[in-house]
Amino acid sequence: MRREIGTATSNPGTVPGAVTHGGNLHEAARLYGIPYASWLDLSTGINPYGYPVPPVPPDVWRRLPDEGDDFAECAARYYGAPDAEHVLPVAGSQAAIRALPALLSALLPAQPASSPGSRPESSTRATVGIAPLTYSEYAPAFARAGYAVSPLDVACENLPDALTHAVVVNPNNPTAAYLDAKKLLRWHAQLSARGGTLIVDEAFADAMPDIAPRASLADRVALPGLVVLRSPGKFFGLAGVRAGFVLAAPTQLRALREALGAWTVSGPARHAVSAAFADRAWQQQMRNRLAVDSARLVDLLHAHRLVSQATPLFAWTDDVRAAALHRALAERGIWTRLFAQPASLRFGLPATPSDWQRFERALQESIEAIDALHS
């Protein structure tokens, strides 16, 4: 595997080769000698407010998950997929990311060997394009399945001929960049002509209603060779329930359904997510609140000469002080997400007035300390 693709920093003390994620407060506590409970965690892009899940009925705990319920229908309505047959609930999008690389050939319709542009994967090593800085689980998953992983230039209009498949996180985590649906559909057509697949991860799209209609492909998943991943963990702050959805054509979902087996999403998780999807008032109020908080975070960073790009749930900067700022904040019990290539930093949202005050104070002290070292 080419380590520069989709790889984030490996913090000191982590297992070599392991994929690093935000939220690893036990690692932060060990590295900096600060008790776990004393940290302010800004290292993820998860909504710090979170959906207020209603009480779980006792029978939901006792019964096996009933896949005959309307969970998939509820997700199809919320995401705008054609219908429930185009939706597969999974145990977080992570489950799909691990399983999809080995299944891509099974997910595609069979092509005659003489088809123009066909690329039988049995005769050549398939190549997947992944942006150099994006969600860090994709490149290792494809590498383990035997794919060549190639840098994907998201600014290009036409995909390189060598690519069989492509993965796009839209909006991207951590850079916050996004591509419009027109461009993504053009890429899908190019890959489909080669017998390939476009995977679009829209985990952060829920919080961006003005962008999602122009960028989301959830309503186009009847197209063969198009797979869209969605997650309620980020916008709804329900990462702990480990629920996600794969949106694709029914024939494409069949192999994935068989590979993952029954009961992929627990009963309590289905209860929580269904309630969140149905609560339109909460969704609108939360989008408004996140927009205000995101603007506050961007303004705060800008006040310290940190140019950033942002979604409503996080801000990202590739300022030259990123690595030093990550360390300085950690020494003050503020955990952020550091990326290595390029050296850059992602900030999640503080949740309470006291959290904001603590972050503002620590940021001020950290910037002053860094500038003093270079004065």
HUWOBEL-V639612 format. One record per residue. N is the residue number from 0. RES is the residue in three letters. PHI is phi in whole degrees, -180 to 180 (none if undefined). NEAR is the number of other ideal C-beta (glycine too) atoms within 10 Angstrom. Layout:
n->{N/N}
res->{RES/RES}
phi->{PHI/PHI}
near->{NEAR/NEAR}
This chain:
n->{0/1/2/3/4/5/6/7/8/9/10/11/12/13/14/15/16/17/18/19/20/21/22/23/24/25/26/27/28/29/30/31/32/33/34/35/36/37/38/39/40/41/42/43/44/45/46/47/48/49/50/51/52/53/54/55/56/57/58/59/60/61/62/63/64/65/66/67/68/69/70/71/72/73/74/75/76/77/78/79/80/81/82/83/84/85/86/87/88/89/90/91/92/93/94/95/96/97/98/99/100/101/102/103/104/105/106/107/108/109/110/111/112/113/114/115/116/117/118/119/120/121/122/123/124/125/126/127/128/129/130/131/132/133/134/135/136/137/138/139/140/141/142/143/144/145/146/147/148/149/150/151/152/153/154/155/156/157/158/159/160/161/162/163/164/165/166/167/168/169/170/171/172/173/174/175/176/177/178/179/180/181/182/183/184/185/186/187/188/189/190/191/192/193/194/195/196/197/198/199/200/201/202/203/204/205/206/207/208/209/210/211/212/213/214/215/216/217/218/219/220/221/222/223/224/225/226/227/228/229/230/231/232/233/234/235/236/237/238/239/240/241/242/243/244/245/246/247/248/249/250/251/252/253/254/255/256/257/258/259/260/261/262/263/264/265/266/267/268/269/270/271/272/273/274/275/276/277/278/279/280/281/282/283/284/285/286/287/288/289/290/291/292/293/294/295/296/297/298/299/300/301/302/303/304/305/306/307/308/309/310/311/312/313/314/315/316/317/318/319/320/321/322/323/324/325/326/327/328/329/330/331/332/333/334/335/336/337/338/339/340/341/342/343/344/345/346/347/348/349/350/351/352/353/354/355/356/357/358/359/360/361/362/363/364/365/366/367/368/369/370/371/372/373/374}
res->{MET/ARG/ARG/GLU/ILE/GLY/THR/ALA/THR/SER/ASN/PRO/GLY/THR/VAL/PRO/GLY/ALA/VAL/THR/HIS/GLY/GLY/ASN/LEU/HIS/GLU/ALA/ALA/ARG/LEU/TYR/GLY/ILE/PRO/TYR/ALA/SER/TRP/LEU/ASP/LEU/SER/THR/GLY/ILE/ASN/PRO/TYR/GLY/TYR/PRO/VAL/PRO/PRO/VAL/PRO/PRO/ASP/VAL/TRP/ARG/ARG/LEU/PRO/ASP/GLU/GLY/ASP/ASP/PHE/ALA/GLU/CYS/ALA/ALA/ARG/TYR/TYR/GLY/ALA/PRO/ASP/ALA/GLU/HIS/VAL/LEU/PRO/VAL/ALA/GLY/SER/GLN/ALA/ALA/ILE/ARG/ALA/LEU/PRO/ALA/LEU/LEU/SER/ALA/LEU/LEU/PRO/ALA/GLN/PRO/ALA/SER/SER/PRO/GLY/SER/ARG/PRO/GLU/SER/SER/THR/ARG/ALA/THR/VAL/GLY/ILE/ALA/PRO/LEU/THR/TYR/SER/GLU/TYR/ALA/PRO/ALA/PHE/ALA/ARG/ALA/GLY/TYR/ALA/VAL/SER/PRO/LEU/ASP/VAL/ALA/CYS/GLU/ASN/LEU/PRO/ASP/ALA/LEU/THR/HIS/ALA/VAL/VAL/VAL/ASN/PRO/ASN/ASN/PRO/THR/ALA/ALA/TYR/LEU/ASP/ALA/LYS/LYS/LEU/LEU/ARG/TRP/HIS/ALA/GLN/LEU/SER/ALA/ARG/GLY/GLY/THR/LEU/ILE/VAL/ASP/GLU/ALA/PHE/ALA/ASP/ALA/MET/PRO/ASP/ILE/ALA/PRO/ARG/ALA/SER/LEU/ALA/ASP/ARG/VAL/ALA/LEU/PRO/GLY/LEU/VAL/VAL/LEU/ARG/SER/PRO/GLY/LYS/PHE/PHE/GLY/LEU/ALA/GLY/VAL/ARG/ALA/GLY/PHE/VAL/LEU/ALA/ALA/PRO/THR/GLN/LEU/ARG/ALA/LEU/ARG/GLU/ALA/LEU/GLY/ALA/TRP/THR/VAL/SER/GLY/PRO/ALA/ARG/HIS/ALA/VAL/SER/ALA/ALA/PHE/ALA/ASP/ARG/ALA/TRP/GLN/GLN/GLN/MET/ARG/ASN/ARG/LEU/ALA/VAL/ASP/SER/ALA/ARG/LEU/VAL/ASP/LEU/LEU/HIS/ALA/HIS/ARG/LEU/VAL/SER/GLN/ALA/THR/PRO/LEU/PHE/ALA/TRP/THR/ASP/ASP/VAL/ARG/ALA/ALA/ALA/LEU/HIS/ARG/ALA/LEU/ALA/GLU/ARG/GLY/ILE/TRP/THR/ARG/LEU/PHE/ALA/GLN/PRO/ALA/SER/LEU/ARG/PHE/GLY/LEU/PRO/ALA/THR/PRO/SER/ASP/TRP/GLN/ARG/PHE/GLU/ARG/ALA/LEU/GLN/GLU/SER/ILE/GLU/ALA/ILE/ASP/ALA/LEU/HIS/SER}
phi->{none/-84/-67/-79/-90/64/-106/-99/-62/-101/-62/-54/95/-82/-67/-56/85/-73/-81/-91/-128/-72/83/-86/-68/-63/-66/-61/-62/-69/-69/-109/67/-110/-55/-52/-69/-91/-86/-105/-93/-115/-90/-119/-104/-85/-55/-73/-89/74/-73/-78/-64/-69/-54/-85/-59/-54/-70/-66/-75/-84/-90/-67/-56/-97/-75/-91/-77/-101/-61/-65/-62/-61/-67/-61/-64/-65/-86/83/-72/-55/-170/-65/-68/-99/-128/-121/-69/-137/-80/83/-61/-58/-62/-70/-60/-71/-90/-61/-54/-75/-107/-57/-64/-73/-78/-91/-67/-65/-121/-61/-60/-90/-61/-58/80/-68/-139/-60/-72/-73/-104/-149/-76/-70/-119/-114/-94/-137/-58/-58/-125/-158/-57/-81/-85/-67/-60/-62/-63/-72/-64/-62/-86/94/-81/-82/-106/-121/-63/-103/-87/-71/-85/-72/-88/-120/-73/-57/-60/-71/-78/-93/-135/-146/-120/-128/-94/-139/-68/-74/-112/-110/-78/73/-71/-141/-112/-81/-63/-60/-68/-64/-68/-64/-63/-60/-62/-64/-70/-61/-65/-96/79/-109/-133/-108/-107/-118/-98/-109/-59/-105/-73/-59/-84/-124/-64/-75/-94/-53/-62/-91/-117/-72/-110/-59/-85/-113/-76/-72/-69/-62/81/-121/-127/-117/-107/-129/-143/-83/-68/-82/-64/-85/64/-116/-60/-70/-79/53/-128/-157/-142/-106/-109/-167/-65/-54/-65/-77/-77/-60/-64/-68/-61/-67/-70/-86/81/-82/57/-70/-125/-67/-59/-60/-66/-62/-63/-66/-69/-61/-63/-65/-63/-82/-91/-66/-63/-61/-59/-67/-61/-70/-61/-64/-65/-66/-62/-66/-67/-64/-63/-64/-65/-62/-63/-63/-65/-62/-63/-107/62/-108/-74/-135/-117/-147/-107/-63/-109/-162/-127/-134/-136/-109/-55/-62/-89/-56/-64/-66/-69/-58/-66/-64/-67/-62/-63/-105/79/-111/-100/-120/-108/-98/-115/-95/-134/-78/-60/-158/-138/-114/-118/-84/-92/-65/-100/-125/-56/-69/-65/-61/-61/-64/-66/-60/-66/-66/-65/-60/-64/-67/-63/-62/-66/-67/-64/-64/-69/-110/-86}
near->{15/14/14/13/24/28/21/21/17/16/16/8/8/14/8/5/10/10/17/19/15/21/15/18/17/10/16/21/17/13/16/15/8/18/8/11/7/10/19/22/22/25/26/24/27/22/25/17/17/16/21/11/17/11/7/14/12/8/8/17/11/8/10/9/19/12/14/6/13/13/24/20/15/20/25/22/15/21/23/15/24/16/12/17/15/25/27/23/23/22/17/21/24/18/20/26/22/16/17/26/23/16/20/24/16/12/19/19/11/7/14/7/7/6/13/8/13/13/19/12/16/6/7/11/9/24/19/26/27/28/21/16/25/25/24/19/16/24/26/21/23/28/19/12/16/11/22/17/22/18/15/22/12/20/7/11/9/8/22/14/11/13/22/24/26/25/27/26/26/26/27/21/25/28/22/21/18/22/18/11/19/9/14/22/15/13/23/25/14/19/23/18/14/21/23/26/27/25/26/27/26/26/21/26/26/25/23/24/13/9/17/20/12/12/21/23/22/23/15/19/25/16/16/16/23/23/27/26/24/25/25/27/24/24/27/27/21/21/18/12/22/18/29/27/28/27/29/27/19/16/12/26/19/15/18/21/16/10/15/19/7/8/12/22/23/17/20/16/25/22/21/23/27/19/17/25/19/12/16/9/7/15/19/11/12/21/16/11/14/20/15/10/19/19/12/14/23/18/10/19/20/13/12/18/11/20/10/21/17/19/25/29/27/29/25/24/24/17/17/12/19/21/16/18/24/24/15/20/23/21/15/18/17/26/25/23/26/23/22/17/14/11/16/24/26/26/27/23/24/22/17/11/8/10/16/17/11/16/21/15/12/18/21/13/14/22/19/12/14/16/12/8/9/8/5}
